[in-house]
Amino acid sequence: MSSFGTGCSGLPPFRPALTPLFAFILAVSAFAPAPAAAIELTVYCNPSQLGALQGVIADWEESTGNSVRLLTAHDSSSEVLGLYRKLLEDGNRDIDIYNVDQAWTAMVAPHLVDLRTYMAGLEKLHLPGVIDNYTIHGRLVAMPQFVDAGVMFYRKDLLDKYNLPLPFTWSRLVECANTVVAAERATGDSDIWGLAFQGDRYEGLTCCALEWIYAHGGGTIVAGDGAVTINNPDAVAALGMAADWVGTLSPPEVLAMNEEASRKFFQDGRAVFLRNWPYVWPYLQAGDSPVRGKVGVMPVPKGTPNGPSPSVSGGWALAVSKHSRHRETAADLVFYLTGPLGQKKFCLTDNHIPSVTSLFFDPEIRRAIPMAVQEFFTATVARPVRQTGGKYDRVTTAFYETVHDILAKRVTPEDGVVKLEAALNRLRQDGWN
Ligand code: GLC
């Protein structure tokens, strides 16, 4: 738990303004009466975002005289979801704001306020596709803090050393990694592997496996119209390919790796490639990082050179609980944190990709976050969140459990997808929502 800064109550309410649209909206909203007394808000957040959030929240506290208590819990997205659902379903009145993963916004949506009620128009500052992801049955239930997309980090020094071109397809990546690993092991580095990724049984594995499957033409587990599509030869081939990696291209411990474990493995110089999210970049470039200056970043490989980009979209957002006693003040904080000023500071601190469109052209963002290229974050693949609605958690759990079993060779890819298809169709029986 973290509680800090009571701020300076003599100052007027915080009113950030950048673009004309934003300035107009804020000018209109300035007629709203200032809160009579300082309010303490409680924000529940993912631990990895704590530091960056604290910095931005401190600005808001100072400007408004209100204060914020920051709470954190588990590290993995799946565990955080379990906790949030319990708090929201119990009608917990102490938590005002939750930071939510894009993947499960639909599941907690009934407990969240429609943020357009508090300040319609601010959403126009963000990438439209991202706002769509947080609009459930016409209600804008969260505002994006940043967008994520899967990316592939690679050891530029090692590819250069062996004169290897960047591999833009999975088969080329496997070839390239095997060449480097064989050569490096021959020189005595027996500790090096080809690829690290998120192979533990959790949401991160869903993202990785969807990228393999989609790249090879195997679809998105459940199609846009709700049909279960996972049982197909392309999906089987993609999962078979990944199962072959465990213990050969990837270390056996990949089956227990989340984002941070795989990041550390790569950062220690133990893998040629790392599939992860953009936040990893500054860690790799830190002063004490063994791979500082030796790393490059490229898109997640395709199945064929002209195939679609399989990079899975992700990201986090801030939502106000319906059960909060301070909904209006909480919405004000959310708008500040996700607006141009707050989002810029947050993204620069934590190296995230902004969703505020103007920030893609901001020179500081472009310098600090080399991956902040707008096109890249609009051509992504969505998890089947929208089509499976309130059941997405069960869909993803069944999916990553099956994929984990396949990777651990407890089941063949063929049998795995047959059972998964049956389980998903049972879930679908009385509709997805
Ligand atoms: C990242 C993504 C999020 C995804 C999670 C999986 O945090 O932003 O959308 O669900 O990783 O571990």
Boltz pocket constraint, residues with backbone or C-beta under 6 A from the ligand:
constraints:
  - pocket:
      binder: B
      contacts: [[A, 77], [A, 101], [A, 102], [A, 103], [A, 148], [A, 203], [A, 204], [A, 205], [A, 207], [A, 259], [A, 277], [A, 313], [A, 314], [A, 315], [A, 316]]
      max_distance: 6.0
